[in-house]
Amino acid sequence: MKSCVLIKQVPDGDSPVVIADDQVSLKSAGISWTTNETDSYALEEALLLKEAHGGEVVVCTIGKDSALQVVKDALAKGADRGIFITDPQFDHLDSYGKAAIFAQVLKAENFDLIFSGLQSDNSSNAQTGLILAEFLGTAHATMVIGTEWVDDSKIKVNRELEAGWFRWTELDFPASLTIQSGINKPRYASLRGIMLMKKKPITTITSGDLKMDEIPTLSRIKKLYIPRKTKETVFISGSPEEIVTQLTDKLENEIKVL
Amino acid sequence: MHEFKYAYPAYFYLVALAALLYFFYNLRKLWAASAGKPDPAVKINIGEFFINGLTFGIFQRRVFSRRFAYPALMHFLLAWGFFILFFATTVDFFVARGWFADFLPQLDTPWFASLNDTAGLMLIAGLLLALYRRMFSKPEKLPHDLFSGRGNFLGDSGIILFLLLLALGGFFAEAARLAVYQPPAVEYSWIGYPLSALFPVSSWRQFELILWWFHALSALLFIALLPLTKMFHILAALVNVALTNRQLRGRLRPMFVSRLMEDPEADLENISLGVSRSREFRRKQLLDAIACTECARCTTVCPANTTGKPLSPMKIMTDIREHLYAGQFGNGEQKDLVGATITETELWSCTTCGACMAECPVLNEHVPAIVDMRRYLVLSEGKPPEQASESLEKTLSTGNPWGLPKSNRLKWATDAGLDIPVFSEKKKADVLYWVGCAGAYDPLNQQVAVSMIRIFEAAGVDYAVLGTEESCTGDSARRLGEEYLFETMALQNIDTLNRYEFEVIVTPCPHCFNTLKNEYPAFDGNYRVMHHSEFISELISAGKLSPDKTLSGRVTYHDACYLGRHNQIYSAPRNVLGKLLKTEGGFTELPRHHADSFCCGAGGGNMWHDIEAGSRMNVNRIEEVMHSGADTVATACSFCLIMLDDALKIKGQEDTLKVLYIAQVVADSLPASRK
């Protein structure tokens, strides 16, 4: 089985959020970078399947120079090789644009399974793995919270539905799975792994290597801002009928949600 | 006088030779230690070799422990009775052959006769005390298998019974000799002579030869079997204590990971990181295991064991030994030690508090052995305790185990309205105040950090901090076996420290203190480091600090493991408290204090994960504080402060008892006019 894990470098959850002067990105000073949480689970799931059933695990990311670290971390944990896609042109792409690039790079590899985290901790779109599946014409499953090996051509996955419901589904290879956190326990990189990592190949790909005239994007960030916290509490009193009248009036005319 | 002996010299010498040959053959158990790795840091110092051998081997200084009075008396009687009789037998062997006859006493020389009978009685008394412990009082942790157990021939009690037979037989052989030959001054054999009077001379004459042979053969059998029994410790412990480097004892040895990583010749596929098999230990560590006498003092004082966690330092030692012997003398096919006989939970239960090492009569080093096996789990297997792995990853990414932003490292000061000097601007100061991650990020310890500033300001100390340039010293990482992370932190901090000029590093945290003082020198980070209690004690003595308020109520002090046992700092914090206690209440010691102190539970990286089994160490300790009648328990360790405060809340004692840091106590007693 040949699988690929898409990983993303994101700011650590405790990092200070300071908006840069361009108003569309964050100031990098003071940010400590880390691997996106659900991507760690995705990697672990791929490694567990490889350890049980053989094959190869390739990790792939799109990011700035610093993002090479998440590829190295994944190699240290046991992935076999890395693909590092980096170019200043790719810095502010949306999920659609990234999926298009991944599709271009990964098409020729013919992966059986593509794992990615359910969503990124910084932009939370939860789209990349799905759009990529559409580009590659493969099956896909989201919110995967369990997997069960069937044979060399298919896999069973447990998807988390809403309200505590789950559903097992069988997918034929190739397939793209987006992994929910808690599916497994991501491993700690051993020193042995870090030492072995140094010998593992990492392919770097820039815009020049891609046969793409233009990177398609469907959305762009106009402006980033810290949400203003406002709190207005209004007490409505009176008989139940009066309260309901006043409340519907406020919801309809002031807050405009009805 | 001994002419009967020469009637059978050939048989006697043949048996003696066989016994000695078997004895020497089994000394290979000692030699098994050579299967380990050489220790390049240890050079044998002849002076130290003899001093240690005499102090801890012959005179057994560590056997005499306040907490183990009964076994200490038992061992004193046994050992000295045995030594004297061994000496007497040697003298008799020489005298009987006319060697050095002019210089040596004879068995019937009055003082020698009294001494030898006394020694025999001591030996028997010691053996009876030992038997009583093994067969009747049975202390919970002491092994008391009758005739087997942990690879010891004749077990825990069998060898004692055998020695008793040997000692009693000696008295009977002596009584027979005295009765038959009636030497001059016979009454000085004050036990043998009355014994000889119990039976008529004719009976003694009849059995004299049998009794002599019985004693001679049992003595030779004892010599032959000695290396196979627990009594092997007579030799193994002597060699082990003599070879101990007391400066390095208990210190974790550096692995120099960065050198290893740059080594182009390193065989990455087969490299051994940490220890999972006995022969991966250093030779001296294997000798430790061989020397273990199974007295169980380590396990008795172990806070993890006491609170019901699955760790017995003694079992760690005997497991290493059994694994070693199986490899050296067994069928060779061996499983790993770690994960098989020694479980991961056993290893993670250790708080590295060092209580085991402080009590061990044969100077074993349990903690470095445990950390070596943790290194295997983390560095080779990538398996730190689940809860701790996040702290380790955060330490690498943010420079502190709490994982809080590096940029907030001085927030405690700005929040307190303090504008404190930083080295990046000041470049030079007398004192480098090492705040530590706890001081920077933990709310309780932030109060300690503020107290430190008040003290520096009040005493007019020229100080500065590293601010955002300071990182975790790597103490917890190192004790969790994450030597790579520790080294990364150490090299980074040393690089920072070397850029500035200062006289001394002062830190309130014993973990930072221990790491900076004892562990950075291996990486060329050589600094004068003082714990804040030492520094404040000096400030008060020099008249630079004049506290004008006294402490109210009764005060006690909780010794932190890394200040006390690991660094022998006991008096400085007590001096500081003493100077603040003028009249009221006074100071009271906890039952377990100084080297007998009981760990709060957070050492060894256990701050960052919990062992489910058993009860909580901090609660055990706070209960002791509650019973002491103190109103305030002072401590001098960041982790102890957090753990004891937690325990107070668990026990609902926040209103009756206070936990305070030495720095806080001092700052609170300063004149209020100063900020």
Chai-1 contact restraints between the chains, C-beta under 6 A:
chainA,res_idxA,chainB,res_idxB,connection_type,confidence,min_distance_angstrom,max_distance_angstrom,comment,restraint_id
A,D12,B,S397,contact,1.0,0.0,6.0,A-B,restraint_1
A,D14,B,G403,contact,1.0,0.0,6.0,A-B,restraint_2
A,D14,B,L404,contact,1.0,0.0,6.0,A-B,restraint_3
A,D14,B,P405,contact,1.0,0.0,6.0,A-B,restraint_4
A,S15,B,P405,contact,1.0,0.0,6.0,A-B,restraint_5
A,P16,B,P405,contact,1.0,0.0,6.0,A-B,restraint_6
A,P16,B,S407,contact,1.0,0.0,6.0,A-B,restraint_7
A,G30,B,S407,contact,1.0,0.0,6.0,A-B,restraint_8
A,S32,B,S397,contact,1.0,0.0,6.0,A-B,restraint_9
A,S32,B,T398,contact,1.0,0.0,6.0,A-B,restraint_10
A,T34,B,S397,contact,1.0,0.0,6.0,A-B,restraint_11
A,R187,B,G382,contact,1.0,0.0,6.0,A-B,restraint_12
A,Y188,B,G382,contact,1.0,0.0,6.0,A-B,restraint_13
A,Y188,B,P384,contact,1.0,0.0,6.0,A-B,restraint_14
A,Y188,B,S389,contact,1.0,0.0,6.0,A-B,restraint_15
A,S190,B,L379,contact,1.0,0.0,6.0,A-B,restraint_16
A,S190,B,S380,contact,1.0,0.0,6.0,A-B,restraint_17
A,S190,B,G382,contact,1.0,0.0,6.0,A-B,restraint_18
A,L191,B,L273,contact,1.0,0.0,6.0,A-B,restraint_19
A,L191,B,L379,contact,1.0,0.0,6.0,A-B,restraint_20
A,L191,B,Y484,contact,1.0,0.0,6.0,A-B,restraint_21
A,R192,B,L273,contact,1.0,0.0,6.0,A-B,restraint_22
A,R192,B,S380,contact,1.0,0.0,6.0,A-B,restraint_23
A,M195,B,L268,contact,1.0,0.0,6.0,A-B,restraint_24
A,L196,B,L268,contact,1.0,0.0,6.0,A-B,restraint_25
